[in-house]
Each structure stands twice: as structure tokens, then as C-alpha cells.
Amino acid sequence: MPRPPIVPPFDAPFAAPLVTPAGHRLLPGLAYASTDGGRPLELDVHLPLAPTDAPLPVVLFVHGGAWRVGRRTGVGPMFSPAAYEPFVEVTRAGWAVVSIDYRLTGEAAWPTQLHDVKAALRFVRHRADELGVDPDRVAIWGESAGAHLAAMAALTGDSGDASLEGSVGVTGPSTALSRAICWYTPTDLREISADRGEDPTTSSSPEALLVGGAVTDVADVATHASPVTHVHAGAPPFLLVHGTADSVVAHVQSERLRDRLAEVGVPVELVSVEGAEHAWMADKDAAQTALAAMLAALA
């Protein structure tokens, strides 16, 4: 007896959205691609409570965690995953939020993580009608390591470079973006250790684990993985938000990307949060400042 056809995970039908106590609708755990190891890559779709006839603009969220930990449910320690913070706030502003998991450095090295982000973007456009989102209004937002991936995706949309685009999941749809929002983002992996006063020859730093060796030993890979080296005049507008007291990713990392974008005429704003640490640690006001800046940019 012939076996029934296997439906790829990224073409599986959607269930009805859940209505959450936080006051929005949620499509959890949608598989957007599968990996060589067999596990699905999943995303959650956060939608406004009231359905709309017009397609929604959508922002893809990429979590942080030094490329080696983290999940799509969290936006750093100052927001509550249980309350879907701050995704609900973004949906109340009239946007859909797509929050993704991606392969971490314990599973695969660069550029797999970027391939996964781009696969999620293609999936969103592939299923845009069913999700109720506008494929022509797709922004990206990330924090820390996720901001690095967001910046890379924004700067290399529809690059035509197979080494950057990857081939997991749906192939064909565009990976171009209309805006990038990056919180405390690594922008130059060649300098990040030195910027925080550490030895750049170490092979155990988060960025070394990402690129497969000390950045001094694999300088070409570190260069390829650094957003500052992909800046071009056609890039979408950027909002950078960074604490001036960040001891994990120095504030100067965002300054470098701001300066490079400005040099080629890309609209860019850097919001410097005075005295704020990485991930707005123990500073609720800083977290709310970052969220307000993001909502203003999306508006």
C-alpha cells in the first residue's frame, strides 16, 4: 500500500489562534523549517486581540542569549514571558509579532543562525495570507545576539549570496526588510572582546563559539559575520538602542554601526540609555525607554 505524502512542516495547516489572558491572540509553535538533525524550527505568532480586515504589518523578533542559550518566549530579564511582554504591547500598536527559535552554537556554527532567520522570513511571506500579515511591511527586531542576527538579515536581504541566504525551509520568497530595530547589538565581532576589555585570542567567548574559533584565528569568518562590513546605501532604516554602561556589548559597537550607516545615507537613530547595563539589567525604566523608542519607530 502506498504511503501518504508527507506534508512539509512549513505547509502544515494552522489551528485557530488562542486568546490569552494578556489580551491578544497567539499561534504557538508553528514549524517554519526542519533541520538536518530532524527537529523542527518553531515560531510563535502574536496578533492583536481584535481581528482586522486589512493585513497587519509584522515584525520578526530574534531573541538574545550569546547565540548559545535563549528561546523565542523571552525578551531579556526585564520582561515577563508569562505575560507575553512586550509582545502584547506591540500587538496593541497594530502589529503582528513573529518570535522565532533558531539553532544555537551548541548545534551549529555561523552562518546557520542567519539561515534560520531568513527561513523564518520566507515562511512569513509564504503564509502571509493565512497569517493575515502584509508581506510588503516586514520589519525585524532583536536583542543582543538576536540583534546581531537582525542587523545581518536587514543588511543582506535578498543578497543573492547563497552562503548568507541558506536553503532551509521555504525557498523563493524575499528576505528583504523594511526596518531594523536592534537593542544592544554586537556589530563588529573582530573588536567585541577588546571593547569589553577581554582577550580577543580566546576560543571560548560567545563570538568565538559562533564563528568556530578565536576571532584572531578566523578573522575572515568574523569579518563575514560582522554587520559593519555589510553596510550599503540600499539598507533599510535602523533604530539602535544601547545602554551607555553595557559591560557585555560595549556601547561603541552601536556607535560604529550608526556611523557606517550614516556615511552611506541610510536613515539611522541611536538611542543611548544613560547608565543602562546589558539587557537593561535591574533597570525597568531603561527597558521601558527601549520599548517606547521601538514603538515610536514602528509607528
N, C-alpha and C positions, 0 to 999 in steps of 0.2 A: 504494500500500500504506500503510495507516495506521501512524503511528509508535507505538512502545510508550510507555506512560505514563512520565513522569519521576518517579522517587521522590524526594521532598524529602530533602536530606542528613540532616535530623534524624530521618528514619524509616528510614534505611538499616540493614540487619541488622548485628549485631556479629560480629566474629571471636572465636575463643577467646582468653582472656587469655594474655599472655606471662608466663612465670615468669622473674623477673630474678635475676641473681647476688646482688643485695642482699637477696633473701629476701622478695619479695612478688609479687603478680600485677599486671599492668599491661594496661590497654586504652588504647593510644596513638592520638592523632589522630582522635578522633571528631568529626564535624562536627555542631555543635549549631544552626547557623543559617548563612545566606548573606547577604552584603551587597549593596548596590546596585552595587558595583563588580565583583561576581561571585565574589570569593574566599570560601571557607568560613571560618567562625569555628570553631576547634577546641578541644577539651579532652582531657585525659588523665584516666583513672580509675585510681586506685591502690587495690588491695584487699589484705586480709590473705592470707598465703600459703595458709592452710587455708580452703577454702570453709565456710560455715556455712549451716544451715537457716533460721535467723532472719534477717530483713533487718537490714542494718547501719545504724547512724546514719552520716550523711555530713556532711562539712564541705567547703564550696566555698572554694578558695584563689584569691586575686586578687593577682597579682604587682605589685611596685612598678616604679619607673623614671621618676618625674616625669611620668607619663601619656604619655611620648613615646618610651620605649625599654622593653625587657624582654620576657621570654617566660614562658610557663607553667611552664617547666622549672626556674626559679630562685627561691630564697627568700633573696636577698641574698648578699653576698660571703662570708659566714662558713659557708655550707653548700655542699656539693658536688652539683651537678646530676648528675654521672656516677654518684654513689652514691644518687641519689634522696633526698638529705637535705633536710628532715627528714620527708618524706612517709612513708618506711618506718616511722619511729618512731610516727607517728600510726596507721598500719595495725596495728602491733603492740599498740596500745592498744584495738583493736577497732573502729576507724572506717574508713570509706572516705573517700578524699580525691579530690575533683574539682578539677583545676587547669586554669584557663582562660586562653586568649588573648582579648584584646578590642581594639577599634580604638583606635589611639593618636592623639595630637593631630596628627600629620602626615597622618592620613587624615580625621579628623572632629573637630569640636568638641563640647563639652558640649551636651546630655546623652547623646550617643551611647554613651559608655563605660558609663554606668549602664544604658542599654537593653540592652547586651550582657550585663552581669552578670545582669540579670533574665531575659534569654532563656536563659542557661545554667541558672538555677534552674528555669525552666519545663521545660526539656529533661530535667533530672534527675528531676523528678516525672513527666513524661510517660513516661519509660522506666524508672521505678523498679523495676518487677518484673523486667525483664531485667537490670538492673544489680545486683539483689539488695540495694537500699537501702530504707530506711524513709522514705517521703515526709513523715511527721509528725515526723521528727527530722533537721532540716536546719539546720546552723549555717554561719557564714561566717567566714573568716579572711583578713586581708590585711596587707600590709606597705607602709608609705609611701603612695604614690599608690593602691596597691591597698587599703590600709586605709581611705583616704578613701572609695573606692567601696564597700567592705564596710560601713562605717558608714552611708553613704547608703542602701544596699539594706536594711539592718536597720531603719532608721528610717522607711522608706517602703514596707515590704512591703504588698502589696495596697492601695496608696494610692487606687486608683481614678482617679488623675491620669494621663491619657494621656501628658502631657509627661514624666512620670517613668517610667512602665511601658514605653513603647515597644511596637512591634508586630513586631519581627524574630523569626524562628524560630517555635517553637511558641507559640500563644496559648491562653489559657484556664486552665492550671494556676496555682496560687497562687505568689506570690513571698514569702510570709511566712517568717520565720526564727525559730529557737528560741534562738539565741545569736550574739553577735558578738564576735570576738577581733581586736583592732586593734593592730598594732605601729607605733610612732612615726607616728601618723596626723595628717595635716592635718585640722583640724576647722572652722576659720574662715578661708576664703580671703581675706576682706577684711583680715585682720590678719597673714597669714603672712609677707609681705615685711617689714613693720615689725618683727615679732617677731624676725626674724633680722638686723635692722639694715640692711635694704636699702630702696631707693626704691620705694614702692608704686605710683608712677605709670609704672613701666616696662612696656613691652608685650612684653618678651622673657623674662620669668620663666616658669617652668613653669606656674604657676597662670594667668598671663595668656594663655598659649598654649591652655590648657584652655578658658577662658571667652570667648575671642575678643577680648581687648583688655585694657589695663591695668585692674586691679580698681577703680580710682577712676573709670574711664570707663564701665564696665559693672557698676556696683555692684549693680543688680538681679539680674543673672545670677550674680555672685559670691555674693550672698546666697542665691539659689536653690540654688547648688551647695555650700553650707556645711552640714555635718551639724548644727552647733549650732542652726541655725534650723529643724530638723525634729524636734527632741526632743518627745516626747509621753509621757503616762503609760502607754500600752499597748506601749511598745517592749520588745524582748527584753532579757535581761541582757547586760551588756557587760563584757569584760575589756580594759583598756587597758594596754599595756606600752611604756615610753618611757625612753630614756636621759636623764639629767639634763644631759649635756653636748652634746646634739644641736644642731649648728650649722646644720642644713638645715631641720628642722622643730622649732621650739623646744618644749621640754617643756611650756610653758604652754598649748600647743594642746590637749594631752590633759587638762590641768587644767580647761580651760574646758568641755570636753565632760563630764568627770566631774561637775563642779559642776552643770551643767544637768540631767543625768540624775538626780542625787541630789535636786535640787529637786522633781522631779515623781514621785519614788518608784520610779524604775527601778533594780533592783539593778546596781551598778557597782563595779568594783575597778580601781584604778590601781596597777600595779606600776612603781615608779620605780627604774631601774637606775642606781645611783650612778656618775657619771663616764663613762657609756657614750655613745659618739657615735652618729650616724645609721647605721642598718643594722648596728649592733654592730661597726663597722669595727675590724679588728685586735684584737678582744676576744672570744675564743672562750668565755670564761666568761660574758660578757653574753649571747651567743647561746644558750648552754645554759640560762641563767636564764629567758630568754624562752620557750624551748621547754618547760621544766618547768612554768612558770606556765600555759601553754596546755594542756598535757596534764592538769594538775590541774583546770582549768576544764571541759574536756571530760568528765573523769571524774565 
